Amino acid sequence: MEEFANFAHLAAGIGAAITLLGAGFGIGMIGKSAMDATARQPEASGDIRTSMIISAGLIEGATFFALAICIILAFK
């Protein structure tokens, strides 16, 4: 089992990179969609902004959880 110890750090790094890329693309798509919606209906910009911030916060929470799992697995 010791021969695979170095691969745990590599796998955790790859997992963290994939997690961050997914979160970045997801939050970017949320921002793009919110800007498109605001351009179509400027009077609804407050509701759209609120929904965008809540969605981005949920994505960031899931990202932090996944990164914590990667760190825990790397040092286990």
Helices and strands as residue ranges (DSSP letters): G 2-4, H 5-40, G 42-44, H 45-74
